[in-house]
Structure formats: structure tokens, C-alpha cells
Amino acid sequence: MYQQLTDFINKSRMAPRPGRNSSLHLNSRLLAAVALFGSLLVTGNAQALLVNIDFQPADSQVYTGQGILGDASDNFWNSIDYTGATDLLLSNGSAGSGVSVSTSMGASYSNLRSDTQYPRTNTLLADRVFGTDNGGLGPETITVSGLAPNSAYSVALYNGFYAQSYSVNGQPAATDPVADSSANTDFPNWTSGVEYDLLSYVLSDNYGRLVIQTTPPNNSPTILKNTAIAGLQVQSASQGLPSDVPVPSALYLFATGILGLAGIARRGKARQTARADGGQSPL
């Protein structure tokens, strides 16, 4: 986007300026530059992405509330069991995310229908997908694919009943829930590091993937050695603009370019006035 605007400004400066109409031509170029940059910003906004995932058995109840990422209108959650899913819906329920999820975990479970002593009501935290040791191959993984390559994302991880250590493309995170109470606690009273953990800036790999590895902490009791995850959110970390275009820099360049074009237009008008008066053109 930077290069497109700078190329446009340079062409405007080098273009011939016919006598009486030069100011008109330059003003037209100024408006065209505004339109060009505006369209690029709109294109960037169209790239905003937030996908919500509720991991659970197919017959469990899907969460429909607000998550840590997004706002109250971002309340659509994709229901996914251990078999994964493709082309997930966005957080507002619309299609076109292109995001897919797969996992090495081999089972799913819900406490919503099984625990009468401590009935769980949070439909995000009370069900999950889980595994043991990935068939002896190492940590269980959840792979989010279909993202923009080498781009920044925020990732929210929601605990699956067991204490967990996570790694998202090499960045660490962890949750240590209180098993008998966390699934009863509703947003916005969830606690970072207990019911969820948030990574604000994670780069996808060259293939547009986020690979999440999950393992129980080494000091977990034997009975709590399962790997598990209850939910996941993935959001463009740039909040709508392409991650490689910082917003302040883009706006600064835009303003600088427009001021430059306006200055050229004023100089052209001054030359016209000088010629009409029979004087010399100003420098």
C-alpha cells in the first residue's frame, strides 16, 4: 500500500502541467489519491478476522456468549469435536473465513450432562476435546490453518478442565483451573491463567498455520495427566488492517502525500496568476 501511494505522488509531481488547467488537473489527482488510499483502507478492513471455537462432543450445548476477544456481537461459536472442521464461520455467523481446524486428540467429553453434585453451567468451559500422549508421538496438537502466511494473530485458549501448558508457534501459555468451579464461572469474571490464557501477538507460519501444542504440567497428579482444550479464539492482531502495515505510519504517509500534492497545486495556481499579470513565475 505504501508503494502504491508513493508511486502515485511521484507521477503527479512529474506530470506535465498545461497552463490554464494545471490547478484543475492537480486537484483531480489529489482527489484520485484520496480515493486510492481510501479504497486500500477498505480492502484492509475487509481482512478483519475473528473465529470462535467451542470444542465439545457433537451432542453437547454450544456456547453463544462473548469471549475474551471481540465484543458482544461476536457471539457465534463453531462447534468442533476431535475430528476437526473446515471453512469455519466468522464470529458474527457469516461465512468466508477459510479457516480450518484439525487435532491429534482422540476423544471429546461434556460435564454438562454428567455431574450432578457440581452441575456445570458454562457451556464453553464444561466440555472439551482431550487426549493422552498422541499415541506416544509427543504433545497433542491443534492446528489452525487457512490464515494469512507470516501474519499476526491474537489467540485466546480456554481450559479443558485439566491444568495445561500450551505452545502456539513457539510462544508459551498456561491455564490452571479449579476443576470444581471454573466451569461454573461466566464471562466477564474469568481469570487470566486460570480459565483462559491470551497471546496477543503470534505470527502464523509460511503456510498460514498456527500449531498449538498442549501438555499437562509435570507436577500434575496422575489422574489429571490428560491433555485437553475447551475453546479457542483466533483474531487478526491488526484489528482489520493488514498486519504488515502499521496504522499510524499509513496515516502519516497519507497526510504527507496529500500535503505535498496540495503544495504542488498551490504553486501551479501561483504561476498561472503571475503569467496573467505579466510577472515572473515564482520559484
Sequence and secondary structure as in RCSB ss.txt:
>XXXX:A:sequence
MYQQLTDFINKSRMAPRPGRNSSLHLNSRLLAAVALFGSLLVTGNAQALLVNIDFQPADSQVYTGQGILGDASDN
FWNSIDYTGATDLLLSNGSAGSGVSVSTSMGASYSNLRSDTQYPRTNTLLADRVFGTDNGGLGPETITVSGLAPN
SAYSVALYNGFYAQSYSVNGQPAATDPVADSSANTDFPNWTSGVEYDLLSYVLSDNYGRLVIQTTPPNNSPTILK
NTAIAGLQVQSASQGLPSDVPVPSALYLFATGILGLAGIARRGKARQTARADGGQSPL
>XXXX:A:secstr
 HHHHHHHHHHHHHS   TTTHHHHHHHHHHHHHHHHHHHHHHHHTT  EEEEEE  TTS    S  SSS TT  
  EEE TT BSS   TTS S    EEEES  EEEESTTT SSS    TTTTEEEEESSGGGTSSEEEEEESS TT
 EEEEEEE  SS EEEEETTEEEEE   TTTGGG  TTS  BTTTEEEEEEEE  TTS EEEEEE  TTS GGG 
 EEE EEEEEETTTTS TTS HHHHHHHHHHHHHHHHHHHHHHHHHHHHHHTT     
